[in-house]
Amino acid sequence: MSAKFNSNYPSIDFLREKAMKKIPPFAFDYLDGGCNQNINLRKNTSDIRSLELVPSYTKPFNEANFKTEVMGIKYDYPFGMSPIGLQGLMWPKASEILAKVADNYNVPFILSTVGTSDIETIAEITNGKAWFQLYHPKENDLRNQLIQRCKDVGLPVLVLLADVPSFGYRPKEIKNGLAIPPKMTLRNIIQIMSRPHWALSTLINGQPNFKTLAPYIPKNLSLKHLGLFMNQTFSGRLTQEKIKEIRDLWQGKLVIKGIASAEDMDTAIKLGADGVIVSNHGGRQLDMGQSAISALKDIVLEFKSKIPIMMDSGIRSGTDIANVLASGAEFTFLGRSFMYGVSALGNNGGEQVMHILTQELKQVMEQIGCQNTNDLPLFLKK
């Protein structure tokens, strides 16, 4: 057990509870919430946990092996860190904290276009191993500049976001003034005053902003005009033509994130994607859609072995990782779990989450008698 492991928070649920008390409610709501009535947010995790693994207690077993290769890169564990926008809103320098942990543990960190660190900083922290998720801009010139910056620092994987053709309807964010355009209300100011540690840390490190986009944002915009700028800059919908153009521009590995149907899966393959991430944006976009794990199982049946299939959305624990891998995903990503950790424990939060996830996954594999993560499908109850 790591010397830094905090035994007061031995699970992601405990970290979530601590995060709720540590950061302002408007920031926690942004992190924790889904869209509309949060139906798909809940289904994402509950459907993963409805699956069952069948143990094999009497066969020979040495030790669990977590090493995994995806996108031609060897990683020490079969999971990485999902892209999350405005990470610095939850905790100052959250992107940098998690990128460093990802590099230390040799797992991928995906930076969002609307993250609060820039491409160059994250590339330096991860020794050029981070992935970058692109929100597609309306103007090709901005798209080309962002892609060129990824090339310049040697990032190996570009992730195209497919599941945000429009912003999800998120009532709590609207109430909290975190919709586009955002606003700071008296209610939010009172919430900040009730979280002095967060307020002091934010004061010391500065107000979070979209650092990757900073060179393109006009100076001295009000919060309202910043929101309008973001709405005008990004078109959202990822068309086949846009994918074709990016495939021509980008010689590295290309992954499409937000795949949830056989039709889009077939399109991704035809257009030359190197991999896909089955995802519904953590339940933040389409409340009436399938859970991510339900979409995954259908996609794996038809497309297994044709292209690497990964998944995020609803994965909160090491046991969840095991069930998703058992359902046919070759790799997994988690977002909220890592952010609960950083929001709760600051600089030590990312390592706390890594310890929890690796120990939980190890215990499951030892319990059922599975030595390699790619063998987990053999243990899924049919």
C-alpha positions in Angstrom: 0.0 0.0 0.0 1.3 3.5 -0.9 2.6 5.6 1.9 0.4 8.4 0.6 -2.7 6.2 0.7 -5.4 7.9 2.9 -7.3 5.2 4.7 -10.1 7.6 5.5 -11.1 7.5 1.8 -10.7 3.9 0.7 -13.4 4.0 -2.1 -14.5 6.4 -4.8 -17.8 6.8 -3.0 -16.0 8.1 0.1 -14.0 10.5 -2.2 -17.2 11.7 -3.8 -18.7 12.5 -0.3 -15.6 14.4 0.6 -15.5 16.3 -2.7 -19.1 17.4 -2.1 -18.1 19.0 1.2 -14.8 20.4 -0.1 -15.8 22.4 -3.3 -18.6 24.8 -3.9 -22.0 23.2 -4.7 -22.0 24.8 -8.2 -18.7 23.2 -9.0 -19.8 19.8 -7.6 -23.1 19.9 -9.5 -21.1 20.5 -12.8 -18.9 17.5 -12.1 -21.6 15.2 -10.7 -24.6 15.9 -12.8 -26.0 14.6 -16.0 -28.7 16.1 -18.2 -32.5 16.5 -18.0 -33.7 14.0 -15.2 -30.3 12.2 -14.9 -31.8 9.0 -16.1 -28.9 7.9 -18.3 -26.4 9.1 -15.8 -27.8 6.5 -13.3 -28.3 3.8 -16.0 -24.7 4.0 -17.1 -23.4 2.7 -13.8 -26.3 0.5 -12.7 -26.3 -1.4 -16.0 -22.5 -2.1 -15.6 -23.2 -3.4 -12.1 -26.1 -5.6 -13.1 -23.6 -7.8 -14.9 -22.1 -10.9 -13.1 -18.8 -12.6 -13.3 -18.4 -16.4 -12.7 -15.3 -17.4 -10.7 -13.1 -20.3 -11.4 -11.6 -21.3 -8.1 -9.8 -24.6 -8.8 -7.7 -23.9 -11.9 -4.0 -22.8 -11.6 -3.4 -19.1 -11.0 -0.2 -17.2 -10.7 -0.9 -13.4 -10.6 -3.0 -10.8 -12.3 -1.4 -9.1 -15.3 -2.8 -5.6 -16.1 -0.5 -4.6 -19.0 -2.5 -3.7 -22.0 -1.7 -2.5 -25.6 -4.0 -0.1 -27.3 -3.4 2.3 -30.2 0.0 0.6 -30.6 1.0 1.8 -27.2 1.8 -0.4 -24.2 0.2 0.7 -20.9 0.6 -0.7 -17.4 -3.2 -0.8 -16.7 -6.3 -1.2 -18.9 -7.8 2.2 -18.1 -7.0 5.9 -18.5 -8.4 9.3 -17.7 -11.3 10.7 -19.7 -11.3 14.3 -20.9 -13.3 16.7 -18.7 -13.9 20.3 -19.5 -13.2 23.0 -16.9 -11.3 20.7 -14.6 -9.7 23.6 -12.8 -13.2 24.8 -11.7 -13.4 21.7 -9.4 -9.8 22.1 -8.2 -7.0 24.4 -9.2 -4.5 22.8 -11.6 -6.5 19.5 -11.6 -5.4 18.8 -15.2 -1.8 19.1 -14.3 -2.1 17.0 -11.2 -3.9 14.1 -13.1 -1.5 14.3 -16.1 1.4 13.8 -13.8 -0.2 10.8 -12.1 -1.1 9.4 -15.5 2.6 9.7 -16.6 3.8 8.1 -13.3 1.5 5.1 -13.7 1.8 4.8 -17.5 -1.8 5.3 -18.4 -3.2 7.7 -20.9 -4.5 11.2 -20.0 -6.9 12.8 -22.5 -6.9 16.6 -22.5 -10.1 18.3 -23.6 -10.2 21.3 -26.0 -12.1 23.1 -23.2 -9.8 21.9 -20.4 -8.0 24.3 -18.1 -4.5 23.4 -19.1 -2.9 23.8 -22.6 -1.7 21.2 -25.0 2.0 22.2 -24.6 1.9 22.0 -20.7 0.2 18.6 -20.7 2.5 17.3 -23.4 5.5 18.3 -21.2 4.1 16.7 -18.1 3.3 13.4 -19.8 6.5 13.3 -21.9 4.4 13.6 -25.1 2.2 10.7 -24.2 -1.2 12.5 -23.6 -4.1 12.2 -26.0 -6.1 15.3 -27.2 -9.8 15.4 -27.6 -10.9 17.9 -30.3 -14.2 19.8 -30.1 -14.7 20.6 -33.8 -14.4 24.4 -34.5 -16.6 26.1 -37.1 -13.5 27.5 -38.7 -11.1 25.1 -40.4 -8.2 27.5 -39.6 -8.7 27.1 -35.8 -9.1 23.3 -36.3 -5.8 23.2 -38.3 -3.9 25.2 -35.7 -5.1 22.9 -32.9 -4.1 19.8 -34.8 -0.7 21.4 -35.7 0.0 22.1 -32.0 -0.7 18.4 -31.2 1.7 17.4 -34.0 4.4 19.9 -32.8 4.5 18.3 -29.3 4.3 14.8 -30.6 1.0 13.6 -29.1 0.2 10.1 -30.4 -3.6 10.1 -30.4 -6.2 12.6 -31.6 -9.7 12.0 -30.3 -12.7 13.4 -32.2 -15.7 14.2 -30.1 -18.9 13.0 -31.9 -21.6 13.1 -29.2 -22.0 16.8 -28.6 -23.9 18.1 -31.7 -25.6 20.4 -29.2 -25.2 21.1 -25.5 -27.2 18.9 -23.2 -30.0 20.5 -21.2 -28.6 20.6 -17.7 -31.0 22.2 -15.2 -28.6 22.4 -12.3 -25.9 24.2 -14.4 -28.5 26.7 -15.6 -29.6 27.4 -12.1 -26.0 27.8 -11.0 -25.2 30.1 -13.8 -22.8 27.6 -15.5 -24.7 27.5 -18.7 -23.5 29.3 -21.8 -23.2 32.2 -21.3 -22.1 31.7 -17.7 -22.7 34.2 -14.9 -21.6 34.7 -11.3 -24.5 35.1 -9.0 -24.8 36.1 -5.3 -25.8 32.5 -4.6 -22.5 31.3 -6.1 -20.5 33.9 -4.2 -22.0 32.7 -0.9 -21.1 29.1 -1.9 -17.5 30.1 -2.5 -17.3 31.8 0.9 -18.5 28.5 2.5 -15.6 26.6 1.0 -12.5 28.6 2.2 -9.9 26.0 1.2 -11.1 25.9 -2.4 -11.5 29.7 -2.4 -7.9 30.3 -1.2 -6.4 27.7 -3.6 -8.3 29.3 -6.5 -7.2 32.8 -5.4 -3.5 31.6 -5.3 -3.6 29.8 -8.6 -5.9 32.2 -10.5 -9.4 31.8 -12.1 -9.6 28.8 -14.3 -9.8 29.5 -18.0 -9.7 27.6 -21.4 -5.9 27.7 -21.7 -5.6 25.8 -24.9 -8.0 28.3 -26.5 -6.4 31.4 -24.9 -4.5 32.5 -28.0 -7.7 32.6 -30.0 -10.0 34.3 -27.4 -10.2 38.1 -27.6 -8.8 39.9 -24.6 -10.9 41.2 -21.7 -14.1 39.5 -22.6 -16.9 39.5 -19.9 -18.2 36.1 -18.8 -21.3 36.7 -21.0 -19.2 37.5 -24.1 -16.9 34.6 -23.4 -19.9 32.3 -23.5 -21.1 33.9 -26.7 -17.6 33.5 -28.2 -17.6 29.7 -27.4 -21.0 29.2 -28.9 -19.9 31.0 -32.1 -16.6 29.2 -32.3 -17.6 25.5 -32.0 -20.2 23.9 -34.3 -20.4 20.6 -32.4 -21.7 18.2 -35.0 -19.0 15.9 -36.4 -19.9 15.1 -40.0 -18.4 12.5 -42.3 -16.8 15.2 -44.4 -15.1 16.7 -41.3 -13.8 13.3 -40.3 -12.4 12.8 -43.8 -10.6 16.1 -43.7 -9.1 15.5 -40.3 -8.0 12.0 -41.3 -6.0 13.6 -44.2 -4.5 16.1 -41.8 -3.6 13.8 -39.0 -1.0 11.0 -39.5 -1.1 9.8 -35.9 -3.8 7.5 -34.4 -7.3 8.8 -34.8 -10.1 7.8 -32.3 -13.7 8.7 -32.5 -15.4 9.2 -29.1 -19.1 9.1 -28.6 -19.9 6.0 -30.7 -23.2 4.5 -29.6 -24.7 2.7 -32.7 -23.7 0.2 -35.4 -24.3 2.8 -38.0 -21.7 5.2 -36.6 -19.4 2.4 -35.9 -19.5 1.3 -39.5 -18.9 5.0 -40.6 -15.9 5.2 -38.3 -14.3 2.1 -39.8 -15.0 3.2 -43.4 -13.4 6.7 -42.8 -10.2 5.2 -41.4 -10.5 5.6 -37.7 -7.9 3.6 -35.7 -10.2 3.1 -32.8 -13.5 4.2 -31.1 -14.6 5.0 -27.6 -18.2 3.9 -27.0 -19.6 6.7 -24.8 -22.6 8.8 -24.1 -20.6 11.7 -22.6 -21.1 10.4 -19.1 -24.9 10.7 -19.4 -24.6 14.5 -20.0 -26.1 14.7 -23.5 -29.0 12.2 -24.3 -31.1 11.2 -21.2 -33.3 8.8 -23.2 -30.5 6.9 -24.9 -29.0 3.6 -24.1 -26.5 3.2 -21.3 -22.9 3.0 -22.6 -22.5 -0.6 -21.6 -25.7 -1.6 -23.5 -24.4 0.1 -26.6 -21.0 -1.6 -26.1 -22.4 -5.1 -26.0 -24.3 -4.6 -29.2 -21.3 -3.1 -31.0 -18.9 -5.8 -29.8 -21.1 -8.5 -31.2 -20.8 -7.0 -34.7 -17.5 -5.3 -34.8 -15.1 -7.2 -32.4 -11.6 -7.6 -33.9 -12.4 -5.1 -36.8 -11.1 -2.1 -34.8 -10.1 -1.4 -31.2 -13.2 -0.7 -29.1 -12.9 1.2 -25.9 -15.5 2.6 -23.5 -16.2 5.4 -21.0 -19.3 6.6 -19.2 -20.6 5.2 -15.9 -17.3 3.5 -14.9 -16.6 4.5 -11.3 -14.6 1.6 -9.7 -12.1 -1.2 -10.4 -15.0 -3.7 -10.3 -16.8 -1.6 -13.0 -13.6 -1.7 -15.1 -13.6 -5.5 -14.8 -17.3 -5.8 -16.0 -16.7 -3.4 -18.9 -13.6 -5.4 -20.1 -15.6 -8.6 -19.6 -18.2 -7.1 -21.9 -15.7 -6.8 -24.8 -14.1 -3.4 -24.4 -10.3 -3.5 -25.0 -9.7 -0.4 -22.8 -11.6 1.8 -20.5 -11.6 5.5 -19.4 -12.9 7.1 -16.2 -13.6 10.8 -15.7 -15.6 11.6 -12.6 -13.7 9.2 -10.3 -10.4 11.0 -10.8 -12.0 14.3 -10.4 -13.7 13.3 -7.1 -10.2 12.3 -5.9 -8.6 15.6 -6.8 -11.5 17.6 -5.5 -11.4 15.8 -2.2 -7.6 15.5 -1.7 -6.0 18.0 -4.0 -2.5 17.0 -5.1 -2.8 13.5 -3.5 -6.2 12.8 -5.0 -5.1 11.3 -8.3 -2.8 8.8 -6.7 -5.5 7.8 -4.2 -7.8 7.0 -7.1 -5.2 5.0 -8.9 -4.5 2.9 -5.8 -8.2 2.3 -5.3 -8.9 1.3 -8.9 -5.8 -1.0 -9.2 -6.5 -2.7 -5.9 -10.2 -3.3 -6.7 -9.4 -4.6 -10.2 -6.6 -6.9 -8.8 -8.9 -8.3 -6.1 -11.6 -9.1 -8.7 -9.1 -10.9 -11.0 -7.6 -12.9 -8.2 -11.0 -13.8 -6.9 -12.4 -15.1 -10.2 -9.0 -16.6 -11.3 -8.3 -14.4 -14.3 -4.6 -13.7 -15.0 -4.9 -11.3 -18.0 -7.5 -8.6 -18.4 -8.1 -9.6 -22.1 -9.4 -12.9 -20.7 -12.1 -11.3 -18.6 -14.9 -12.0 -21.2 -14.4 -15.7 -20.4 -15.7 -15.0 -16.9 -18.8 -13.0 -17.8 -22.1 -14.8 -17.0 -24.0 -15.2 -20.3 
